[in-house]
Amino acid sequence: MISKLFNIFKKQRPQDNFDFIAMNIVAIHEALQKNYKNSFTKEYDLITTSGIIDALIYVSEGSISLDKLKKAITYARLGICRIGLTEISHEAGPRTAFLGPKNLLLNFILQIEAMIMYADNKQFSAEDILHAVISKKRDIEEMVTITKNKIESGEFSQIYEGAVKATKLFMTKEEFKMIRQELDFIRNP
């Protein structure tokens, strides 16, 4: 089932993995917001769940733990990206006017990007991965804005429909019940 979720998004690859991850998390976030908002008491729990759904393949492979994904929101709230003991401030990269420096969803996406890139590229140091992610901050921020706008206008309907399917599978299927219970902030969908 996890591979089914992964394949839903894999078909819609934008230009690079940074765009791909940002686009998926935003689409999942929008789908959760629309269809399962009442299952969450706090916005940051909904954001966390968006990243977890996007990274489920990494959880199933054991390359990113659920605990690390849950901590991603804490780092986002602090405005840092962190891998192990290595951390870097989001402000080390370029500031942009698109969403502002305190955008929690953007900060969270930067952290998830770093975690996924590190899981996929163990040959690079944590510091190199973090600098690479922060150097793409402006592009990632722009993809967040573009994705939200295109979902709203209906231009990304296929991507959004994939996110709706993925969120429904995660929020309702027995296979994911243990993960939902482990998160302990998701109310019954």
MARBA-3410 file (N, C-alpha, C, O; in Angstrom, 1 decimal):
189
0.8,-1.2,0.0,0.0,0.0,0.0,0.9,1.3,0.0,0.5,2.2,-0.7 ~ 2.0,1.2,0.7,2.9,2.4,0.8,3.4,2.7,-0.6,3.5,3.8,-1.0 ~ 3.8,1.6,-1.3,4.3,1.8,-2.7,3.2,2.4,-3.6,3.5,3.2,-4.5 ~ 1.9,2.1,-3.3,0.8,2.7,-4.1,0.8,4.2,-3.9,0.6,4.9,-4.8 ~ 0.9,4.6,-2.6,0.9,6.0,-2.3,2.1,6.7,-3.0,1.9,7.8,-3.6
3.3,6.1,-3.0,4.5,6.7,-3.6,4.2,6.8,-5.1,4.6,7.8,-5.7 ~ 3.7,5.8,-5.7,3.4,5.8,-7.2,2.4,6.9,-7.6,2.5,7.4,-8.7 ~ 1.5,7.2,-6.7,0.5,8.2,-7.0,1.2,9.5,-7.3,0.8,10.2,-8.3 ~ 2.3,9.8,-6.6,3.0,11.1,-6.7,4.1,11.0,-7.8,4.4,12.0,-8.4 ~ 4.7,9.8,-7.9,5.9,9.7,-8.8,5.5,10.0,-10.2,6.4,10.5,-10.9
4.3,9.8,-10.6,3.9,10.1,-12.0,3.9,11.5,-12.3,4.0,11.9,-13.5 ~ 3.9,12.4,-11.3,3.8,13.9,-11.6,5.0,14.6,-11.3,5.0,15.7,-10.7 ~ 6.2,14.1,-11.7,7.5,14.7,-11.4,7.7,16.1,-12.1,7.6,16.2,-13.3 ~ 7.9,17.1,-11.2,8.3,18.4,-11.8,9.8,18.4,-12.2,10.4,17.3,-12.4 ~ 10.4,19.5,-12.2,11.8,19.6,-12.7,12.8,18.9,-11.9,13.7,18.3,-12.4
12.8,19.0,-10.6,13.8,18.3,-9.7,13.1,17.8,-8.5,11.9,18.1,-8.2 ~ 13.9,17.1,-7.7,13.4,16.5,-6.4,12.9,17.6,-5.4,12.0,17.4,-4.7 ~ 13.6,18.7,-5.4,13.2,19.8,-4.5,11.8,20.2,-4.8,11.0,20.4,-3.9 ~ 11.5,20.4,-6.1,10.2,20.8,-6.5,9.2,19.7,-6.2,8.1,20.0,-5.7 ~ 9.6,18.5,-6.5,8.7,17.3,-6.4,8.3,17.2,-4.9,7.1,17.0,-4.6
9.2,17.2,-4.0,8.9,17.1,-2.6,8.0,18.2,-2.1,7.0,18.0,-1.4 ~ 8.3,19.5,-2.5,7.5,20.6,-2.0,6.1,20.5,-2.6,5.2,20.8,-1.9 ~ 6.0,20.2,-3.9,4.7,20.1,-4.5,3.8,19.1,-3.8,2.7,19.3,-3.6 ~ 4.4,17.9,-3.6,3.7,16.8,-2.9,3.2,17.2,-1.5,2.0,17.0,-1.2 ~ 4.1,17.8,-0.7,3.7,18.1,0.6,2.6,19.2,0.6,1.7,19.1,1.4
2.7,20.2,-0.2,1.7,21.2,-0.3,0.4,20.6,-0.8,-0.7,20.9,-0.2 ~ 0.4,19.7,-1.8,-0.9,19.1,-2.2,-1.5,18.2,-1.1,-2.7,18.2,-1.0 ~ -0.7,17.5,-0.4,-1.2,16.6,0.7,-1.7,17.5,1.8,-2.8,17.3,2.3 ~ -1.0,18.6,2.1,-1.5,19.5,3.1,-2.9,20.1,2.7,-3.8,20.2,3.5 ~ -3.0,20.5,1.5,-4.3,21.1,1.0,-5.4,20.0,1.1,-6.5,20.4,1.4
-5.1,18.8,0.7,-6.1,17.7,0.8,-6.5,17.4,2.2,-7.7,17.2,2.5 ~ -5.5,17.4,3.1,-5.8,17.2,4.5,-6.6,18.3,5.1,-7.6,18.1,5.8 ~ -6.2,19.5,4.7,-6.9,20.7,5.2,-8.4,20.7,4.7,-9.3,21.0,5.5 ~ -8.6,20.3,3.5,-10.0,20.3,3.0,-10.8,19.1,3.5,-12.0,19.3,3.9 ~ -10.2,18.0,3.6,-11.0,16.8,3.9,-10.9,16.2,5.3,-11.8,15.5,5.7
-9.9,16.6,6.0,-9.6,16.0,7.4,-9.3,17.0,8.4,-8.7,16.7,9.5 ~ -9.5,18.3,8.2,-9.1,19.4,9.1,-9.6,19.1,10.5,-8.9,19.4,11.5 ~ -10.8,18.5,10.7,-11.4,18.3,12.0,-10.7,17.1,12.7,-11.0,16.9,13.9 ~ -9.8,16.4,12.0,-9.1,15.3,12.7,-7.8,15.8,13.4,-7.1,15.0,14.0 ~ -7.6,17.1,13.3,-6.4,17.7,13.9,-6.8,18.9,14.8,-7.6,19.7,14.5
-6.2,19.0,16.0,-6.5,20.1,16.9,-5.6,21.3,16.6,-5.9,22.4,16.9 ~ -4.4,21.0,16.0,-3.4,22.1,15.7,-3.0,22.0,14.3,-2.8,21.0,13.7 ~ -2.7,23.2,13.7,-2.2,23.3,12.3,-0.9,22.5,12.2,-0.6,21.9,11.2 ~ 0.0,22.6,13.2,1.3,22.0,13.0,1.2,20.5,13.0,2.1,19.8,12.5 ~ 0.1,19.9,13.6,-0.1,18.5,13.5,-0.5,18.1,12.1,-0.1,17.0,11.6
-1.3,18.9,11.5,-1.7,18.7,10.1,-0.5,18.8,9.2,-0.4,18.0,8.3 ~ 0.3,19.8,9.4,1.5,19.9,8.6,2.4,18.7,8.8,3.0,18.2,7.8 ~ 2.6,18.3,10.0,3.4,17.1,10.3,2.9,15.9,9.5,3.7,15.1,8.9 ~ 1.6,15.7,9.6,1.0,14.5,8.9,1.2,14.6,7.4,1.4,13.6,6.7 ~ 1.2,15.8,6.8,1.5,16.0,5.4,2.9,15.5,5.1,3.0,14.8,4.1
3.9,15.8,5.9,5.2,15.3,5.6,5.4,13.8,5.8,6.1,13.2,5.1 ~ 4.7,13.3,6.8,4.7,11.9,7.0,4.1,11.1,5.9,4.7,10.1,5.4 ~ 3.0,11.6,5.4,2.4,10.9,4.2,3.4,10.9,3.0,3.5,9.9,2.3 ~ 4.0,12.1,2.8,4.9,12.2,1.7,6.1,11.3,1.9,6.6,10.7,0.9 ~ 6.6,11.1,3.1,7.8,10.3,3.3,7.5,8.9,3.8,8.4,8.2,4.3
6.3,8.4,3.6,6.0,7.0,4.1,6.9,5.9,3.5,7.2,5.0,4.2 ~ 7.3,6.1,2.3,8.2,5.1,1.7,9.5,5.0,2.4,10.1,3.9,2.6 ~ 10.0,6.1,2.9,11.2,6.2,3.7,11.0,5.5,5.1,11.9,4.9,5.6 ~ 9.8,5.7,5.7,9.5,5.1,7.0,9.5,3.6,6.8,10.0,2.8,7.6 ~ 8.8,3.1,5.7,8.7,1.7,5.5,10.0,1.0,5.2,10.2,-0.1,5.5
10.9,1.8,4.6,12.3,1.3,4.3,13.2,1.3,5.5,14.2,0.7,5.6 ~ 12.8,2.1,6.5,13.6,2.3,7.7,14.7,3.4,7.6,15.5,3.5,8.4 ~ 14.7,4.1,6.5,15.7,5.1,6.3,15.4,6.5,7.0,16.3,7.3,7.2 ~ 14.1,6.7,7.3,13.7,7.8,8.1,12.7,7.3,9.1,11.7,6.7,8.8 ~ 13.0,7.6,10.4,12.1,7.1,11.4,10.9,8.1,11.6,11.0,9.3,11.3
9.8,7.5,12.1,8.6,8.3,12.3,8.9,9.4,13.4,8.4,10.5,13.3 ~ 9.7,9.0,14.4,10.1,10.0,15.4,10.9,11.2,14.8,10.6,12.4,15.2 ~ 11.7,11.0,13.8,12.5,12.1,13.2,11.5,12.9,12.4,11.7,14.2,12.4 ~ 10.6,12.3,11.7,9.6,13.1,11.0,8.7,13.9,11.9,8.4,15.1,11.6 ~ 8.4,13.4,13.1,7.6,14.1,14.1,8.4,15.3,14.6,7.8,16.4,14.9
9.7,15.2,14.7,10.6,16.3,15.2,10.8,17.4,14.2,11.1,18.5,14.5 ~ 10.5,17.1,12.9,10.7,18.0,11.8,9.9,19.3,12.1,10.3,20.4,11.8 ~ 8.7,19.2,12.7,7.9,20.4,12.9,8.5,21.3,14.0,8.4,22.5,14.0 ~ 9.2,20.6,15.0,9.9,21.4,16.0,11.0,22.2,15.4,11.2,23.4,15.7 ~ 11.8,21.6,14.5,12.9,22.3,13.8,12.3,23.5,13.0,12.8,24.5,12.9
11.2,23.2,12.3,10.5,24.2,11.5,10.1,25.4,12.3,10.3,26.5,11.9 ~ 9.5,25.1,13.5,9.1,26.2,14.4,10.3,27.0,14.9,10.1,28.2,15.2 ~ 11.5,26.4,15.0,12.7,27.1,15.4,13.4,27.8,14.2,14.3,28.6,14.5 ~ 12.9,27.5,13.0,13.5,28.2,11.8,14.9,27.6,11.5,15.8,28.3,11.0 ~ 15.1,26.3,11.8,16.3,25.6,11.4,16.0,24.3,10.6,14.9,23.8,10.7
17.1,23.9,9.9,17.1,22.5,9.4,18.1,21.8,10.2,19.2,22.3,10.5 ~ 17.9,20.5,10.5,18.8,19.7,11.3,18.8,18.3,10.8,17.8,17.7,10.5 ~ 20.1,17.8,10.7,20.3,16.4,10.5,21.3,16.0,11.5,22.5,16.5,11.6 ~ 20.9,15.0,12.4,21.8,14.6,13.5,22.2,15.8,14.4,21.3,16.5,14.8 ~ 23.4,16.1,14.6,23.9,17.2,15.4,24.2,18.5,14.6,24.5,19.5,15.1
24.0,18.3,13.2,24.3,19.5,12.3,23.1,20.2,12.1,22.0,19.7,11.7 ~ 23.1,21.5,12.3,21.9,22.4,12.0,22.4,23.7,11.3,23.5,24.1,11.5 ~ 21.4,24.2,10.6,21.6,25.5,9.9,20.3,26.3,10.0,19.2,25.7,9.8 ~ 20.4,27.6,10.1,19.3,28.5,10.2,18.7,28.6,8.8,19.5,28.7,7.8 ~ 17.4,28.7,8.7,16.8,29.0,7.4,17.2,30.3,6.8,17.2,30.6,5.6
17.5,31.2,7.7,17.9,32.6,7.3,19.3,32.6,6.7,19.8,33.7,6.2 ~ 20.1,31.5,6.8,21.4,31.5,6.2,21.3,31.6,4.6,22.2,31.9,4.0 ~ 20.1,31.2,4.1,19.9,31.3,2.7,19.2,32.6,2.4,19.0,33.4,3.2 ~ 18.9,32.8,1.1,18.3,34.0,0.7,16.9,34.2,1.2,16.1,33.3,1.3 ~ 16.5,35.5,1.6,15.2,35.8,2.1,14.4,36.2,0.8,14.9,36.8,-0.1
13.1,35.8,0.8,12.3,36.2,-0.3,11.0,36.8,0.2,10.7,36.8,1.4 ~ 10.3,37.4,-0.7,9.0,38.1,-0.3,7.8,37.2,-0.6,6.7,37.7,-0.2 ~ 8.0,36.0,-1.1,6.8,35.2,-1.4,5.9,34.9,-0.2,4.7,35.2,-0.2 ~ 6.5,34.3,0.8,5.7,33.9,1.9,6.1,34.4,3.3,5.5,34.2,4.3 ~ 7.3,35.1,3.3,7.8,35.6,4.5,8.7,34.6,5.2,8.6,33.4,5.0
9.5,35.1,6.1,10.5,34.3,6.8,9.9,33.3,7.9,10.6,32.4,8.3 ~ 8.7,33.6,8.3,8.1,32.8,9.4,7.1,31.8,8.9,6.2,31.4,9.7 ~ 7.1,31.4,7.7,6.1,30.5,7.2,6.4,29.1,7.6,7.4,28.5,7.2 ~ 5.5,28.5,8.5,5.7,27.2,9.1,5.7,26.1,8.0,6.6,25.2,8.1 ~ 4.8,26.1,7.1,4.8,25.1,6.1,6.1,25.1,5.2,6.6,24.0,5.0
6.6,26.2,4.8,7.8,26.3,4.1,9.0,25.8,5.0,9.8,25.0,4.5 ~ 9.1,26.3,6.2,10.1,25.8,7.1,10.1,24.3,7.2,11.1,23.6,7.3 ~ 8.9,23.7,7.4,8.7,22.3,7.5,9.2,21.6,6.2,9.9,20.6,6.3 ~ 8.8,22.1,5.1,9.2,21.5,3.8,10.7,21.5,3.7,11.3,20.5,3.2 ~ 11.4,22.6,4.1,12.8,22.6,4.1,13.4,21.5,4.9,14.4,20.8,4.5
12.9,21.2,6.1,13.4,20.2,6.9,13.1,18.8,6.3,14.0,17.9,6.3 ~ 12.0,18.6,5.8,11.7,17.3,5.1,12.6,17.1,3.9,13.1,16.0,3.7 ~ 12.8,18.1,3.1,13.7,18.1,2.0,15.1,17.6,2.4,15.6,16.7,1.8 ~ 15.6,18.2,3.5,16.9,17.8,4.0,16.9,16.4,4.5,17.9,15.6,4.2 ~ 15.9,15.9,5.2,15.9,14.5,5.6,15.8,13.5,4.5,16.5,12.5,4.5
15.0,13.8,3.5,14.9,12.9,2.3,16.2,12.9,1.5,16.6,11.9,1.1 ~ 16.7,14.1,1.3,18.0,14.2,0.5,19.1,13.5,1.2,19.9,12.8,0.6 ~ 19.1,13.6,2.5,20.2,12.9,3.3,20.0,11.4,3.2,20.9,10.6,3.1 ~ 18.7,10.9,3.3,18.4,9.5,3.2,18.8,8.9,1.9,19.3,7.8,1.8 ~ 18.6,9.7,0.8,18.9,9.3,-0.5,20.4,9.5,-0.9,20.8,8.9,-1.9
21.1,10.3,-0.2,22.5,10.6,-0.6,23.5,10.5,0.6,24.1,11.5,1.0 ~ 23.6,9.3,1.1,24.5,9.2,2.3,26.0,9.5,2.0,26.8,9.7,2.9 ~ 26.3,9.6,0.7,27.7,9.9,0.4,28.1,11.3,0.7,29.3,11.7,0.7 ~ 27.1,12.2,0.9,27.3,13.6,1.2,27.1,13.8,2.7,26.4,13.1,3.4 ~ 27.9,14.8,3.3,27.8,15.1,4.7,26.4,15.8,5.0,25.8,16.3,4.1
26.0,15.7,6.2,24.8,16.4,6.6,24.9,17.9,6.4,24.0,18.5,5.9 ~ 26.1,18.4,6.6,26.3,19.9,6.4,26.1,20.2,4.9,25.5,21.2,4.6 ~ 26.7,19.4,4.0,26.5,19.6,2.5,25.0,19.6,2.1,24.6,20.4,1.3 ~ 24.3,18.6,2.6,22.9,18.4,2.3,22.1,19.7,2.8,21.3,20.2,2.1 ~ 22.4,20.1,4.1,21.7,21.2,4.6,21.9,22.5,3.8,21.0,23.3,3.5
23.2,22.7,3.4,23.5,23.9,2.6,22.8,23.8,1.3,22.4,24.8,0.7 ~ 22.8,22.6,0.7,22.1,22.5,-0.6,20.6,22.8,-0.5,20.1,23.5,-1.4 ~ 20.0,22.3,0.5,18.5,22.6,0.7,18.3,24.1,0.9,17.5,24.7,0.3 ~ 19.1,24.7,1.8,18.9,26.1,2.1,19.2,27.0,0.8,18.6,28.0,0.6 ~ 20.2,26.5,0.0,20.5,27.3,-1.2,19.3,27.2,-2.2,19.2,28.1,-3.1
18.4,26.2,-2.1,17.3,26.1,-2.9,16.0,26.7,-2.3,14.9,26.5,-2.8 ~ 16.2,27.4,-1.2,15.0,27.9,-0.4,14.1,28.8,-1.3,12.9,28.6,-1.3 ~ 14.7,29.7,-2.1,13.8,30.5,-2.9,13.0,29.7,-3.9,11.8,30.0,-4.1 ~ 13.6,28.7,-4.6,12.9,27.9,-5.5,11.8,27.0,-4.8,10.7,26.9,-5.4 ~ 12.2,26.5,-3.7,11.2,25.7,-2.9,10.0,26.6,-2.5,8.8,26.2,-2.6
10.3,27.8,-2.0,9.3,28.7,-1.6,8.4,29.1,-2.8,7.1,29.2,-2.7 ~ 9.0,29.3,-4.0,8.2,29.6,-5.2,7.3,28.4,-5.6,6.2,28.6,-6.0 ~ 7.8,27.2,-5.4,7.0,26.0,-5.7,5.9,25.9,-4.8,4.8,25.4,-5.2 ~ 6.0,26.2,-3.5,4.9,26.2,-2.6,3.8,27.2,-3.0,2.7,26.8,-3.1 ~ 4.2,28.4,-3.4,3.2,29.3,-3.9,2.6,28.9,-5.2,1.3,29.0,-5.3
3.4,28.4,-6.1,2.8,28.0,-7.4,1.8,26.8,-7.2,0.8,26.8,-7.8 ~ 2.2,25.9,-6.4,1.4,24.7,-6.1,0.1,25.1,-5.5,-1.0,24.7,-6.0 ~ 0.1,25.9,-4.5,-1.1,26.4,-3.9,-2.0,27.1,-4.9,-3.2,26.8,-5.0 ~ -1.4,28.0,-5.7,-2.2,28.7,-6.7,-2.8,27.8,-7.7,-3.9,28.0,-8.1 ~ -2.0,26.9,-8.2,-2.5,26.0,-9.3,-3.5,25.0,-8.7,-4.4,24.6,-9.5
-3.4,24.6,-7.5,-4.5,23.7,-6.9,-5.8,24.5,-6.8,-6.8,24.0,-7.2 ~ -5.6,25.7,-6.3,-6.8,26.6,-6.2,-7.5,26.9,-7.5,-8.7,26.9,-7.6 ~ -6.7,27.0,-8.6,-7.3,27.3,-9.9,-7.7,26.1,-10.7,-8.4,26.2,-11.7 ~ -7.3,24.9,-10.2,-7.7,23.7,-10.9,-6.7,23.2,-11.9,-6.8,22.1,-12.4 ~ -5.6,23.9,-12.1,-4.5,23.5,-13.0,-3.8,22.3,-12.6,-3.3,21.5,-13.4
-3.7,22.1,-11.3,-3.0,20.9,-10.7,-4.0,19.8,-10.3,-3.7,19.1,-9.3 ~ -5.1,19.7,-11.0,-6.1,18.8,-10.5,-5.7,17.4,-10.4,-6.1,16.7,-9.5 ~ -4.8,16.9,-11.3,-4.4,15.5,-11.3,-3.5,15.3,-10.1,-3.5,14.3,-9.4 ~ -2.6,16.3,-9.8,-1.7,16.2,-8.6,-2.5,16.3,-7.3,-2.3,15.5,-6.4 ~ -3.5,17.2,-7.3,-4.3,17.3,-6.1,-5.2,16.0,-5.9,-5.3,15.6,-4.8
-5.7,15.5,-7.0,-6.5,14.2,-6.9,-5.6,13.1,-6.3,-6.1,12.3,-5.5 ~ -4.3,13.1,-6.7,-3.4,12.1,-6.2,-3.2,12.3,-4.7,-3.1,11.3,-3.9 ~ -3.1,13.5,-4.3,-3.0,13.8,-2.9,-4.2,13.5,-2.1,-4.1,13.0,-1.0 ~ -5.4,13.7,-2.7,-6.6,13.3,-2.0,-6.7,11.8,-1.8,-7.1,11.3,-0.8 ~ -6.3,11.0,-2.9,-6.3,9.6,-2.7,-5.3,9.1,-1.7,-5.6,8.3,-0.9
-4.1,9.7,-1.7,-3.1,9.3,-0.7,-3.5,9.7,0.7,-3.3,8.8,1.6 ~ -4.1,10.8,0.9,-4.6,11.2,2.3,-5.7,10.3,2.7,-5.8,9.9,3.9 ~ -6.6,9.9,1.8,-7.7,9.0,2.2,-7.2,7.7,2.5,-7.6,7.1,3.5 ~ -6.2,7.1,1.8,-5.6,5.9,2.1,-5.0,5.9,3.5,-5.2,5.0,4.3 ~ -4.2,7.0,3.7,-3.5,7.1,5.0,-4.5,7.2,6.2,-4.3,6.6,7.2
-5.5,8.1,6.0,-6.4,8.4,7.1,-7.4,7.3,7.4,-8.0,7.3,8.5 ~ -7.7,6.4,6.4,-8.8,5.5,6.6,-8.4,4.0,6.6,-9.1,3.2,7.2 ~ -7.3,3.7,6.0,-7.0,2.3,5.8,-6.4,1.7,7.1,-5.6,2.3,7.8 ~ -6.8,0.4,7.4,-6.3,-0.3,8.6,-4.8,-0.4,8.6,-4.2,-0.4,9.6 ~ -4.2,-0.5,7.4,-2.7,-0.7,7.3,-2.0,0.4,7.9,-0.8,0.2,8.4
-2.6,1.6,8.0,-1.9,2.8,8.5,-2.4,3.2,9.9,-2.0,4.2,10.5 ~ -3.2,2.3,10.5,-3.8,2.6,11.8,-2.7,2.7,12.9,-2.8,3.6,13.7 ~ -1.7,1.8,12.9,-0.7,1.9,13.9,0.1,3.2,13.8,0.5,3.8,14.8 ~ 0.4,3.7,12.6,1.1,4.9,12.4,0.2,6.1,13.0,0.7,7.0,13.7 ~ -1.1,6.1,12.6,-2.0,7.1,13.1,-2.0,7.1,14.6,-2.0,8.2,15.2
-2.1,5.9,15.2,-2.1,5.8,16.7,-0.8,6.3,17.3,-0.8,7.0,18.3 ~ 0.3,6.0,16.6,1.6,6.5,17.1,1.7,8.0,17.1,2.4,8.6,17.9 ~ 1.1,8.6,16.1,1.1,10.0,16.0,0.3,10.7,17.2,0.7,11.8,17.6 ~ -0.7,10.0,17.7,-1.5,10.4,18.8,-2.1,11.8,18.8,-2.7,12.2,19.8 ~ -2.0,12.5,17.7,-2.7,13.8,17.6,-3.7,13.8,16.5,-4.4,14.8,16.3
-3.9,12.6,15.9,-5.0,12.5,14.9,-6.2,11.9,15.5,-6.2,10.8,16.1 ~ -7.3,12.7,15.5,-8.6,12.2,15.9,-9.1,11.3,14.9,-8.6,11.3,13.7 ~ -10.1,10.5,15.2,-10.7,9.6,14.2,-11.2,10.4,13.0,-11.9,11.4,13.1 ~ -10.8,10.0,11.8,-11.1,10.7,10.6,-12.6,10.6,10.2,-13.1,11.2,9.2
END
